[in-house]
């Protein structure tokens, strides 16, 4: 029987972002669950504390080990889970993997603006487009679904955690799926990670995709993940 797949969403985003991918995994015979982000954490919580939330969810499902998939912020969290609990993760998949090469300042500005609820819808969508979508792709599919409170908790946890405590984590087998037009987690992130883990990590680069990746190229992402997990 195949191991289950647990999916962790992007910064300030919910489990529904994985709807297509969960469906594709289930069609391929995998049990797949996307985890909602927590809405509260004790003050001073780190990425390690968020990793414990993930492990508690694994325990609640009655699972011993999982295939762990993280998108954007979710892959940072997934790497921390691997660092802290390597025995619970069979494989690690990072979608839009960042953390090694910083984004440009104007992209960081637009990322913060994606969670500014005071912005008019058109201005908000411009920022979403700048950060998350490759030129020519429709950002309106992510006009909604933003969780500012969750994003604030997640960003604070990352800032409270030294990068070296999670950036180098790798499972026995790891996959990186990177959009070639990603300006938030630029492609060099994935290339550096895979180069640092020869024989362990595999890189799939997807043309025509930015940081959102999932709604931009759903079929390509699903095919890469199902192929990786089925090997």
MARGU-465187 format. One record per atom (N, C-alpha, C): residue number from 1; residue in three letters; z, y, x. Coordinates in steps of 0.05 Angstrom, whole numbers, plus 32768, in hexadecimal, padded with zeros to 4 digits. Atoms other than C-alpha are relative to their C-alpha. Layout:
BEGIN
   i  aa    w    v    u
 NUM Ala    Z    Y    X
...
END
This chain:
BEGIN
   i  aa    w    v    u
   1 Unk 8000 7FE8 8011
   1 Unk 8000 8000 8000
   1 Unk 8000 8019 8012
   2 Unk 8002 7FE8 7FF0
   2 Unk 7FEE 8045 801A
   2 Unk 801A 8010 7FFE
   3 Unk 7FE9 7FED 8001
   3 Unk 8026 8075 802D
   3 Unk 7FF9 8018 7FEF
   4 Unk 8005 7FE9 8011
   4 Unk 802F 80B0 7FFF
   4 Unk 7FF9 8019 8011
   5 Unk 8008 7FE7 7FF3
   5 Unk 8015 80F6 8010
   5 Unk 8010 8016 7FF4
   6 Unk 7FF1 7FE8 8009
   6 Unk 8041 8134 800B
   6 Unk 7FF2 8018 800B
   7 Unk 800F 7FE8 7FF9
   7 Unk 801F 8178 800C
   7 Unk 8010 8019 7FFD
   8 Unk 7FF0 7FE7 7FFF
   8 Unk 803E 81BB 801E
   8 Unk 7FEE 8018 7FFF
   9 Unk 8013 7FEA 8003
   9 Unk 801C 81FB 8006
   9 Unk 8003 8017 8013
  10 Unk 8002 7FE8 7FEF
  10 Unk 800B 823C 8028
  10 Unk 8017 8014 7FFA
  11 Unk 7FEB 7FEB 8003
  11 Unk 8039 8279 8030
  11 Unk 7FFF 800C 7FE4
  12 Unk 7FFF 7FF3 801A
  12 Unk 8050 8290 7FEC
  12 Unk 7FEC 7FF5 7FEB
  13 Unk 8013 800D 8013
  13 Unk 8022 825F 7FC7
  13 Unk 800E 7FE7 7FF5
  14 Unk 7FF3 8016 800D
  14 Unk 8032 8226 7F98
  14 Unk 7FF0 7FE6 8003
  15 Unk 800C 801B 7FFF
  15 Unk 8021 81DC 7F91
  15 Unk 7FE5 7FFF 7FF3
  16 Unk 801A 8002 800F
  16 Unk 7FE6 81EA 7F62
  16 Unk 7FE8 8005 8012
  17 Unk 8016 7FFD 7FEE
  17 Unk 7FBC 81FF 7F9E
  17 Unk 7FF5 7FE6 8009
  18 Unk 8008 801B 7FF7
  18 Unk 7FB8 81B5 7FAE
  18 Unk 7FF4 7FEF 7FEA
  19 Unk 8009 8011 8018
  19 Unk 7F9E 819F 7F69
  19 Unk 7FE8 7FEF 8007
  20 Unk 8018 800F 7FF9
  20 Unk 7F59 818B 7F82
  20 Unk 8006 7FEB 8015
  21 Unk 7FFA 8013 7FEA
  21 Unk 7F73 816A 7FC1
  21 Unk 8011 7FE9 7FF7
  22 Unk 7FEF 8016 800B
  22 Unk 7FA9 8143 7F9C
  22 Unk 7FEF 7FED 7FF0
  23 Unk 8012 8011 8010
  23 Unk 7F74 812A 7F6C
  23 Unk 7FEE 7FEE 8011
  24 Unk 8011 8010 7FEE
  24 Unk 7F47 8114 7FA5
  24 Unk 8010 7FEA 800E
  25 Unk 7FEF 8014 7FF3
  25 Unk 7F80 80F0 7FC8
  25 Unk 8007 7FEA 7FEC
  26 Unk 7FFA 8014 8014
  26 Unk 7F94 80CD 7F88
  26 Unk 7FE8 7FEE 7FFA
  27 Unk 8018 800F 8005
  27 Unk 7F4C 80B8 7F7C
  27 Unk 7FFA 7FEC 8017
  28 Unk 8004 8011 7FE8
  28 Unk 7F4C 809A 7FC3
  28 Unk 8017 7FEB 8002
  29 Unk 7FEC 8014 8000
  29 Unk 7F8A 8071 7FB2
  29 Unk 801B 8008 800C
  30 Unk 7FE6 7FF7 7FF4
  30 Unk 7FC2 809C 7FCF
  30 Unk 8011 800D 7FEA
  31 Unk 7FED 7FF1 800F
  31 Unk 8000 80B3 7FAC
  31 Unk 8004 801B 800D
  32 Unk 7FFF 7FE6 7FF4
  32 Unk 8001 80FE 7FB7
  32 Unk 8010 8013 7FEF
  33 Unk 7FEF 7FED 800D
  33 Unk 8034 8133 7FA6
  33 Unk 8000 801A 8010
  34 Unk 7FFE 7FE6 7FF4
  34 Unk 8031 817E 7FB4
  34 Unk 801B 800D 7FFA
  35 Unk 7FE5 7FF6 8003
  35 Unk 8074 81A0 7FBF
  35 Unk 8000 801E 7FFB
  36 Unk 7FFC 7FE4 8005
  36 Unk 8087 81E2 7FA0
  36 Unk 8013 800C 8015
  37 Unk 7FED 7FF4 7FED
  37 Unk 80A9 8213 7FD0
  37 Unk 801B 8007 7FF3
  38 Unk 7FE6 7FF9 800C
  38 Unk 80F3 8220 7FC7
  38 Unk 8001 801E 7FF8
  39 Unk 7FFE 7FE4 8009
  39 Unk 8106 8260 7FA2
  39 Unk 8019 800E 800B
  40 Unk 7FE9 7FF4 7FF4
  40 Unk 8148 826B 7FC7
  40 Unk 8008 7FEF 8018
  41 Unk 7FF5 800C 7FE8
  41 Unk 8167 825C 800B
  41 Unk 8018 8010 8009
  42 Unk 7FEA 7FF0 7FF5
  42 Unk 81A8 826F 802C
  42 Unk 7FF6 8014 8014
  43 Unk 8007 7FEC 7FED
  43 Unk 81A4 82AE 8055
  43 Unk 8001 7FF5 801D
  44 Unk 8002 800A 7FE5
  44 Unk 818F 82A0 809D
  44 Unk 7FF3 7FE6 8003
  45 Unk 800D 801A 7FFF
  45 Unk 8169 8261 808C
  45 Unk 7FE8 8001 8013
  46 Unk 8016 8002 7FEE
  46 Unk 8136 824A 80BF
  46 Unk 7FEB 7FED 7FF6
  47 Unk 8014 8014 8007
  47 Unk 80F7 8220 80BD
  47 Unk 800C 7FE4 8000
  48 Unk 7FF2 801A 8000
  48 Unk 8125 81E5 80CD
  48 Unk 800D 7FFB 7FE5
  49 Unk 7FF3 8003 801A
  49 Unk 814A 81F2 808C
  49 Unk 7FEB 7FF9 7FEA
  50 Unk 8016 8007 8012
  50 Unk 8108 81F2 8066
  50 Unk 7FF6 7FE3 8004
  51 Unk 8008 801B 7FFB
  51 Unk 80F7 81B1 8088
  51 Unk 8013 7FEC 7FF3
  52 Unk 7FED 8011 800E
  52 Unk 8136 8193 806C
  52 Unk 7FFB 7FFE 7FE2
  53 Unk 8008 8000 801D
  53 Unk 811F 81A7 8026
  53 Unk 7FEA 7FEC 7FFC
  54 Unk 8017 8013 8002
  54 Unk 80DF 8180 8033
  54 Unk 800A 7FE3 8002
  55 Unk 7FF5 801B 7FFD
  55 Unk 8106 8143 804B
  55 Unk 8010 7FF7 7FE7
  56 Unk 7FF1 8006 8019
  56 Unk 8133 8147 800E
  56 Unk 7FEC 7FF8 7FEA
  57 Unk 8014 8007 8014
  57 Unk 80F4 8145 7FE3
  57 Unk 7FF5 7FE4 8005
  58 Unk 800A 801A 7FF9
  58 Unk 80DB 8108 8008
  58 Unk 8015 7FEB 7FF7
  59 Unk 7FEA 8012 8008
  59 Unk 811F 80E7 7FFC
  59 Unk 8001 7FFD 7FE2
  60 Unk 7FFE 8000 801E
  60 Unk 811E 80FA 7FB2
  60 Unk 7FEA 7FEF 7FF4
  61 Unk 8016 8012 800A
  61 Unk 80DB 80D5 7FAA
  61 Unk 8005 7FE3 8007
  62 Unk 7FFA 801B 7FF8
  62 Unk 80FA 8098 7FCA
  62 Unk 7FED 7FF6 8016
  63 Unk 8012 8007 7FEB
  63 Unk 80C9 8099 8004
  63 Unk 800E 7FFF 801B
  64 Unk 7FF6 8001 7FE5
  64 Unk 80D8 8085 804B
  64 Unk 7FEF 8010 8014
  65 Unk 8013 7FF2 7FEF
  65 Unk 809A 80A1 806D
  65 Unk 7FE9 800B 7FEF
  66 Unk 8016 7FF4 800F
  66 Unk 8061 80CE 8057
  66 Unk 7FEA 8009 8013
  67 Unk 8014 7FF0 7FF4
  67 Unk 801F 80EA 806B
  67 Unk 8006 801D 7FF8
  68 Unk 7FF8 7FE5 8006
  68 Unk 8031 8134 8070
  68 Unk 7FE8 8013 8005
  69 Unk 8017 7FED 8000
  69 Unk 7FFD 816A 8061
  69 Unk 800B 801C 7FFB
  70 Unk 7FF7 7FE4 8004
  70 Unk 800A 81B5 8069
  70 Unk 7FE8 8013 8002
  71 Unk 8015 7FEB 7FFF
  71 Unk 7FDD 81F0 805A
  71 Unk 800B 801A 8009
  72 Unk 7FF8 7FE6 7FF6
  72 Unk 7FE5 8230 8082
  72 Unk 801E 8001 8007
  73 Unk 7FE3 8002 7FFB
  73 Unk 8030 823F 8080
  73 Unk 800A 7FE4 7FFD
  74 Unk 7FF7 801C 8004
  74 Unk 8038 81F8 8066
  74 Unk 7FFD 7FEF 8018
  75 Unk 8003 8010 7FE8
  75 Unk 801D 81DC 80A7
  75 Unk 8015 8007 8015
  76 Unk 7FE9 7FF9 7FEE
  76 Unk 8052 8203 80CE
  76 Unk 8019 7FF0 7FF8
  77 Unk 7FE9 800F 800A
  77 Unk 8087 81E4 80A2
  77 Unk 7FFC 7FE3 8005
  78 Unk 8005 801C 7FFB
  78 Unk 8066 81A0 80A8
  78 Unk 8006 7FF9 801D
  79 Unk 7FFB 8005 7FE4
  79 Unk 8068 81A5 80F4
  79 Unk 801E 8000 8006
  80 Unk 7FE3 8000 7FFC
  80 Unk 80B2 81B6 80F0
  80 Unk 800D 7FE6 7FF6
  81 Unk 7FF6 8019 800A
  81 Unk 80BF 8179 80C5
  81 Unk 7FFB 7FE9 8014
  82 Unk 8006 8014 7FEB
  82 Unk 809C 814E 80FA
  82 Unk 8012 8003 8018
  83 Unk 7FEE 7FFB 7FE9
  83 Unk 80C5 816F 8131
  83 Unk 801C 7FF6 7FFA
  84 Unk 7FE4 8007 8006
  84 Unk 8107 8162 810D
  84 Unk 8003 7FE3 7FF6
  85 Unk 7FFF 801A 800C
  85 Unk 80F7 8120 80EA
  85 Unk 7FE7 7FF0 8005
  86 Unk 8019 800E 7FFA
  86 Unk 80BE 80FC 810E
  86 Unk 7FFE 7FE5 7FF3
  87 Unk 8001 801A 800C
  87 Unk 80D2 80BA 80EF
  87 Unk 7FF8 8000 7FE3
  88 Unk 8006 7FFE 801D
  88 Unk 80C3 80D3 80A9
  88 Unk 7FE2 8006 7FFC
  89 Unk 801C 7FF6 8003
  89 Unk 807A 80E9 80B7
  89 Unk 7FEE 7FED 800F
  90 Unk 8013 8013 7FF4
  90 Unk 8043 80B6 80C3
  90 Unk 7FE8 800F 800C
  91 Unk 8016 7FF0 7FF5
  91 Unk 800B 80E9 80CB
  91 Unk 8005 801D 7FF7
  92 Unk 7FFD 7FE4 8006
  92 Unk 8008 8135 80CC
  92 Unk 7FE4 800C 7FFD
  93 Unk 8019 7FF1 8004
  93 Unk 7FCE 815E 80AF
  93 Unk 8006 801D 7FFD
  94 Unk 7FFC 7FE3 8000
  94 Unk 7FCA 81A8 80BC
  94 Unk 7FE6 800D 7FF6
  95 Unk 8016 7FF1 800B
  95 Unk 7F9B 81D1 8090
  95 Unk 8004 801E 8006
  96 Unk 7FFD 7FE4 7FF8
  96 Unk 7F8E 8217 80AC
  96 Unk 8018 8004 8012
  97 Unk 7FE9 8001 7FEE
  97 Unk 7FBC 820D 80E7
  97 Unk 8001 8019 8011
  98 Unk 7FFC 7FE9 7FEF
  98 Unk 7FD8 824B 8107
  98 Unk 8019 7FFC 8011
  99 Unk 7FE7 8002 7FF1
  99 Unk 8014 825B 8132
  99 Unk 7FFC 8003 801E
 100 Unk 8005 7FFF 7FE3
 100 Unk 7FF3 825C 8177
 100 Unk 7FF1 801A 8008
 101 Unk 8010 7FE8 7FFA
 101 Unk 7FC2 8297 8174
 101 Unk 8005 8014 7FEA
 102 Unk 7FFA 7FED 8015
 102 Unk 7FD7 82D6 814F
 102 Unk 7FE7 800B 7FF2
 103 Unk 8015 7FF3 800F
 103 Unk 7FAD 82F7 8119
 103 Unk 7FFF 801D 8008
 104 Unk 8004 7FE4 7FFA
 104 Unk 7F92 833E 8120
 104 Unk 8014 8010 7FEE
 105 Unk 7FED 7FF1 800F
 105 Unk 7FC2 8375 8108
 105 Unk 7FF7 8007 7FE3
 106 Unk 8009 7FF9 801B
 106 Unk 7F96 8389 80CC
 106 Unk 8001 7FE8 7FEE
 107 Unk 7FFE 8018 8011
 107 Unk 7F97 8341 80B4
 107 Unk 801D 7FFB 7FF8
 108 Unk 7FE3 8002 8005
 108 Unk 7FE3 833F 80BA
 108 Unk 8008 8014 7FEA
 109 Unk 7FFB 7FEC 8014
 109 Unk 7FE5 837F 8091
 109 Unk 7FF7 7FF6 7FE4
 110 Unk 800A 8009 801A
 110 Unk 7FBA 8361 805A
 110 Unk 8010 7FE8 7FF6
 111 Unk 7FF0 8017 8009
 111 Unk 7FE3 8321 805A
 111 Unk 801A 8009 7FF2
 112 Unk 7FE8 7FF6 800D
 112 Unk 8022 8348 804B
 112 Unk 7FFA 800C 7FE5
 113 Unk 8008 7FF3 8019
 113 Unk 7FFC 836F 8015
 113 Unk 7FFA 7FEB 7FEA
 114 Unk 8005 8014 8015
 114 Unk 7FEB 832E 7FF1
 114 Unk 8018 7FFB 7FEF
 115 Unk 7FE7 8004 800F
 115 Unk 8034 832C 7FDB
 115 Unk 800B 801A 7FF5
 116 Unk 7FF7 7FE6 800B
 116 Unk 8038 8375 7FC6
 116 Unk 7FF8 8001 7FE3
 117 Unk 8006 8001 801D
 117 Unk 803E 8372 7F7A
 117 Unk 7FFB 801C 7FF5
 118 Unk 8006 7FE5 800A
 118 Unk 8036 83BE 7F74
 118 Unk 7FE3 8007 8003
 119 Unk 801C 7FF9 7FFC
 119 Unk 7FED 83BC 7F89
 119 Unk 7FEF 7FFC 7FE7
 120 Unk 8014 8005 8016
 120 Unk 7FB5 83C4 7F55
 120 Unk 7FF2 7FE6 8006
 121 Unk 800D 801A 7FFC
 121 Unk 7F91 8381 7F4A
 121 Unk 7FE8 8001 8014
 122 Unk 8018 7FFF 7FEE
 122 Unk 7F51 8398 7F6E
 122 Unk 8008 8002 801D
 123 Unk 7FF6 7FFC 7FE4
 123 Unk 7F77 83AF 7FAC
 123 Unk 800D 7FE7 800A
 124 Unk 7FF3 801A 7FF8
 124 Unk 7FA0 836F 7FAD
 124 Unk 7FEB 7FEC 8007
 125 Unk 8015 8014 7FFB
 125 Unk 7F61 8345 7FA9
 125 Unk 7FF1 8006 801A
 126 Unk 800D 7FF9 7FE6
 126 Unk 7F42 836B 7FE3
 126 Unk 8010 7FF5 8017
 127 Unk 7FF0 800B 7FEB
 127 Unk 7F7D 8357 800E
 127 Unk 7FFF 7FE2 8001
 128 Unk 8002 801D 8001
 128 Unk 7F7A 830F 7FF7
 128 Unk 7FE5 7FF7 800D
 129 Unk 801A 8007 7FF4
 129 Unk 7F30 830E 8009
 129 Unk 8000 8003 801E
 130 Unk 7FFF 7FFB 7FE4
 130 Unk 7F3D 832C 804D
 130 Unk 800E 7FEA 8010
 131 Unk 7FF0 8013 7FF1
 131 Unk 7F71 82F9 8061
 131 Unk 7FF7 7FE3 7FFC
 132 Unk 8002 801D 8007
 132 Unk 7F5E 82B9 803D
 132 Unk 7FE4 7FF5 7FFC
 133 Unk 801A 800B 8008
 133 Unk 7F14 82B5 802D
 133 Unk 7FEA 8008 8013
 134 Unk 8017 7FFA 7FEF
 134 Unk 7ED6 82B0 8057
 134 Unk 7FEC 8012 7FF0
 135 Unk 8013 7FF0 800E
 135 Unk 7E9F 82E2 8048
 135 Unk 7FEE 7FF0 7FEE
 136 Unk 8010 800E 8014
 136 Unk 7E79 82CF 800A
 136 Unk 800F 7FEE 7FED
 137 Unk 7FF0 8011 8011
 137 Unk 7EB1 82A5 7FEC
 137 Unk 800F 8012 7FEC
 138 Unk 7FF4 7FF1 8016
 138 Unk 7ED2 82BB 7FAB
 138 Unk 801E 8000 8001
 139 Unk 7FE3 7FFF 7FFE
 139 Unk 7F1A 82D2 7FB4
 139 Unk 800E 8000 7FE5
 140 Unk 7FF3 7FFE 801A
 140 Unk 7F26 82D8 7F69
 140 Unk 800E 7FE7 7FF8
 141 Unk 7FF2 8019 8007
 141 Unk 7F3B 828F 7F66
 141 Unk 801D 8001 800A
 142 Unk 7FE4 7FFC 7FF8
 142 Unk 7F7A 82A7 7F8A
 142 Unk 800A 801B 7FF9
 143 Unk 7FF6 7FE6 800A
 143 Unk 7F84 82E7 7F63
 143 Unk 801D 7FFD 7FF7
 144 Unk 7FE5 8005 800A
 144 Unk 7FC3 82C7 7F47
 144 Unk 800D 7FEA 8011
 145 Unk 7FF2 8016 7FF3
 145 Unk 7FF6 8294 7F5F
 145 Unk 8010 8008 8018
 146 Unk 7FF1 7FF6 7FEA
 146 Unk 801A 82C0 7F91
 146 Unk 801E 8000 7FFA
 147 Unk 7FE4 8003 8004
 147 Unk 8065 82B5 7F9A
 147 Unk 800F 8011 8016
 148 Unk 7FF4 7FEF 7FEC
 148 Unk 8083 82F1 7FBF
 148 Unk 801B 7FF8 8009
 149 Unk 7FE4 8008 7FF8
 149 Unk 80CB 82D8 7FBE
 149 Unk 7FFF 7FE8 8013
 150 Unk 8002 8018 7FEE
 150 Unk 80B8 8295 7FDC
 150 Unk 7FF4 8008 801B
 151 Unk 800B 7FF7 7FE7
 151 Unk 808D 82B8 8010
 151 Unk 8014 800E 8012
 152 Unk 7FEC 7FF2 7FF1
 152 Unk 80C6 82E4 8025
 152 Unk 8014 7FEC 800D
 153 Unk 7FEF 8015 7FF4
 153 Unk 80F3 82A7 802F
 153 Unk 7FF3 7FF1 8017
 154 Unk 800F 8010 7FEC
 154 Unk 80BE 8282 8056
 154 Unk 7FFC 8011 8019
 155 Unk 8004 7FEF 7FE9
 155 Unk 80AE 82BD 8083
 155 Unk 801A 8004 8010
 156 Unk 7FE6 7FFC 7FF3
 156 Unk 80F7 82C9 8092
 156 Unk 8008 7FE6 800F
 157 Unk 7FF9 8019 7FF3
 157 Unk 8100 827F 80A3
 157 Unk 7FEF 7FFC 801A
 158 Unk 8011 8002 7FE8
 158 Unk 80C5 8280 80D3
 158 Unk 800A 8013 8016
 159 Unk 7FF7 7FEC 7FEC
 159 Unk 80DE 82C0 80F5
 159 Unk 801B 7FF8 800C
 160 Unk 7FE6 8009 7FF5
 160 Unk 8123 829F 80FE
 160 Unk 7FFE 7FE7 8011
 161 Unk 8004 8019 7FF2
 161 Unk 8105 8263 8121
 161 Unk 7FEE 8004 8019
 162 Unk 8011 7FFD 7FE9
 162 Unk 80EC 8264 8169
 162 Unk 7FE7 7FEE 7FFE
 163 Unk 8018 800F 8004
 163 Unk 80A3 824E 8168
 163 Unk 7FFF 7FE5 800F
 164 Unk 8000 8018 7FF0
 164 Unk 80AD 821B 819F
 164 Unk 800E 7FE8 7FF3
 165 Unk 7FF2 8015 800D
 165 Unk 80D9 81F3 8170
 165 Unk 7FEF 7FF0 7FEC
 166 Unk 8011 800E 8013
 166 Unk 809E 81DF 8144
 166 Unk 7FE3 8000 8008
 167 Unk 801D 7FFE 7FFB
 167 Unk 805A 81F4 8161
 167 Unk 7FF4 7FE8 800D
 168 Unk 800C 8016 7FF1
 168 Unk 8051 81B8 818D
 168 Unk 8004 7FE5 7FF3
 169 Unk 7FFB 8019 800D
 169 Unk 8066 8183 815B
 169 Unk 7FE6 7FF2 7FF8
 170 Unk 8017 8010 8008
 170 Unk 8035 814B 814E
 170 Unk 8009 7FE4 7FF7
 171 Unk 7FFB 801B 8009
 171 Unk 8037 810A 8128
 171 Unk 7FF0 7FEC 8011
 172 Unk 800F 8014 7FF1
 172 Unk 801B 80C9 8144
 172 Unk 7FE2 8004 7FFD
 173 Unk 801C 7FF7 8005
 173 Unk 7FDA 80DF 8124
 173 Unk 8001 801A 7FF1
 174 Unk 8000 7FE5 800C
 174 Unk 7FCB 8127 8112
 174 Unk 7FE4 8009 7FFB
 175 Unk 801B 7FF5 8007
 175 Unk 7F90 814A 80F1
 175 Unk 8003 801E 7FFC
 176 Unk 8002 7FE3 8005
 176 Unk 7F7E 8194 80F3
 176 Unk 7FE6 8006 7FF3
 177 Unk 8018 7FF7 800E
 177 Unk 7F4D 81B0 80C0
 177 Unk 8000 801E 8000
 178 Unk 7FFF 7FE4 7FFB
 178 Unk 7F3A 81F6 80D1
 178 Unk 7FE6 800D 7FF6
 179 Unk 8017 7FF1 8009
 179 Unk 7F0C 8228 80AF
 179 Unk 7FF5 8011 8017
 180 Unk 800C 7FF1 7FEA
 180 Unk 7EDB 8247 80E0
 180 Unk 8001 801E 7FFC
 181 Unk 7FFF 7FE3 8006
 181 Unk 7EE0 828B 80BD
 181 Unk 801D 8009 7FFA
 182 Unk 7FE3 7FF9 8005
 182 Unk 7F2D 828B 80BB
 182 Unk 8008 8017 8013
 183 Unk 7FF7 7FEA 7FF0
 183 Unk 7F46 82CF 80D3
 183 Unk 801E 8002 8002
 184 Unk 7FE3 8001 8000
 184 Unk 7F8F 82BF 80C6
 184 Unk 800A 7FEB 8014
 185 Unk 7FFB 8015 7FEC
 185 Unk 7F95 827D 80EB
 185 Unk 7FE5 7FFB 800E
 186 Unk 801A 8001 7FF4
 186 Unk 7F59 8287 8119
 186 Unk 7FFA 7FE5 800B
 187 Unk 8006 801B 7FF7
 187 Unk 7F33 8248 812E
 187 Unk 800B 7FF8 801B
 188 Unk 7FF5 8007 7FE6
 188 Unk 7F4E 824B 8175
 188 Unk 801B 7FF3 7FFD
 189 Unk 7FE7 800D 8004
 189 Unk 7F91 8236 8158
 189 Unk 7FFD 7FE1 7FFF
 190 Unk 8005 801C 8002
 190 Unk 7F76 81F2 8145
 190 Unk 7FF6 7FF4 8019
 191 Unk 800B 800B 7FE7
 191 Unk 7F50 81E9 8185
 191 Unk 8015 7FFD 8015
 192 Unk 7FEA 8002 7FEC
 192 Unk 7F8D 81F7 81B0
 192 Unk 8013 7FEA 7FF9
 193 Unk 7FED 8016 8007
 193 Unk 7FB9 81C8 8188
 193 Unk 7FF4 7FE5 8006
 194 Unk 800D 801A 7FFB
 194 Unk 7F87 818F 818C
 194 Unk 7FFD 7FFB 801E
 195 Unk 8003 8003 7FE3
 195 Unk 7F7B 819B 81D6
 195 Unk 801B 7FF8 800D
 196 Unk 7FE5 8006 7FF6
 196 Unk 7FC7 8196 81E1
 196 Unk 8009 7FE4 7FF8
 197 Unk 7FF8 801A 800A
 197 Unk 7FCA 8153 81BD
 197 Unk 7FE8 7FEC 8001
 198 Unk 8017 8012 7FFF
 198 Unk 7F90 8128 81D7
 198 Unk 8007 7FE4 7FF8
 199 Unk 7FFC 801C 8009
 199 Unk 7F89 80E4 81B8
 199 Unk 8012 7FFE 7FE7
 200 Unk 7FEE 8000 8017
 200 Unk 7FB9 80F9 8180
 200 Unk 7FF4 8011 7FE9
 201 Unk 8009 7FED 8014
 201 Unk 7F9A 8135 815C
 201 Unk 7FE2 8000 7FFE
 202 Unk 801C 7FFE 8007
 202 Unk 7F56 813A 813B
 202 Unk 7FFA 801B 7FF4
 203 Unk 8007 7FE5 800B
 203 Unk 7F33 817C 812B
 203 Unk 7FE7 7FFD 7FEF
 204 Unk 8017 7FFD 8012
 204 Unk 7F05 8188 80F0
 204 Unk 7FFD 801D 7FFA
 205 Unk 8005 7FE3 8006
 205 Unk 7EE6 81CE 80EB
 205 Unk 7FEC 8002 7FE9
 206 Unk 800F 7FFD 8018
 206 Unk 7ECA 81E4 80A9
 206 Unk 7FF2 801B 7FFF
 207 Unk 800F 7FE7 8002
 207 Unk 7E93 8218 80A7
 207 Unk 8001 800B 7FE4
 208 Unk 8000 7FF4 801A
 208 Unk 7E95 824A 806E
 208 Unk 801B 8001 7FF3
 209 Unk 7FE5 7FFF 800C
 209 Unk 7EE0 8248 8065
 209 Unk 8012 8012 8011
 210 Unk 7FEC 7FEF 7FF3
 210 Unk 7F18 8279 8075
 210 Unk 801B 7FF2 7FFE
 211 Unk 7FE4 800A 8000
 211 Unk 7F63 8272 8070
 211 Unk 8007 7FF1 7FE6
 212 Unk 7FFB 800E 8019
 212 Unk 7F63 825D 8027
 212 Unk 7FF7 7FE3 8001
 213 Unk 800B 801A 7FFA
 213 Unk 7F38 8221 8039
 213 Unk 7FFF 7FED 7FE8
 214 Unk 7FFF 8013 8017
 214 Unk 7F4E 81F7 7FFD
 214 Unk 7FED 8007 7FEA
 215 Unk 8013 7FF9 8015
 215 Unk 7F29 821E 7FC7
 215 Unk 7FE4 8006 800A
 216 Unk 801A 7FF9 7FF5
 216 Unk 7EF1 8230 7FF6
 216 Unk 7FEE 7FE8 8005
 217 Unk 800F 8018 7FFA
 217 Unk 7EDB 81EB 800D
 217 Unk 8010 7FE7 7FF8
 218 Unk 7FEF 8016 8009
 218 Unk 7F02 81B9 7FE2
 218 Unk 7FF5 7FE4 8007
 219 Unk 800B 801A 7FFB
 219 Unk 7ED2 817F 7FEB
 219 Unk 8002 7FF8 801D
 220 Unk 8000 8005 7FE4
 220 Unk 7ECE 8185 8036
 220 Unk 801D 7FFA 800A
 221 Unk 7FE4 8004 7FF8
 221 Unk 7F1A 818A 803E
 221 Unk 8009 7FE4 7FF6
 222 Unk 7FF7 801A 800B
 222 Unk 7F26 814E 8010
 222 Unk 7FF3 7FE9 800F
 223 Unk 800D 8015 7FF2
 223 Unk 7EF2 8124 8034
 223 Unk 800C 7FFB 801B
 224 Unk 7FF4 8002 7FE5
 224 Unk 7F10 8133 8078
 224 Unk 801B 7FF3 7FFF
 225 Unk 7FE5 800B 8002
 225 Unk 7F56 8122 8061
 225 Unk 8000 7FE3 7FF8
 226 Unk 8001 801B 8009
 226 Unk 7F45 80E3 803C
 226 Unk 7FF5 7FEE 8016
 227 Unk 800A 8010 7FEA
 227 Unk 7F1C 80CA 8077
 227 Unk 8015 7FFC 8015
 228 Unk 7FEA 8002 7FEC
 228 Unk 7F56 80D9 80A7
 228 Unk 8015 7FED 7FF7
 229 Unk 7FEA 8011 8009
 229 Unk 7F8A 80B7 807C
 229 Unk 7FF8 7FE3 7FFB
 230 Unk 800A 801B 8005
 230 Unk 7F5E 807B 806E
 230 Unk 7FFB 7FF0 8019
 231 Unk 8006 800E 7FE7
 231 Unk 7F53 806A 80B7
 231 Unk 8018 7FEE 8008
END
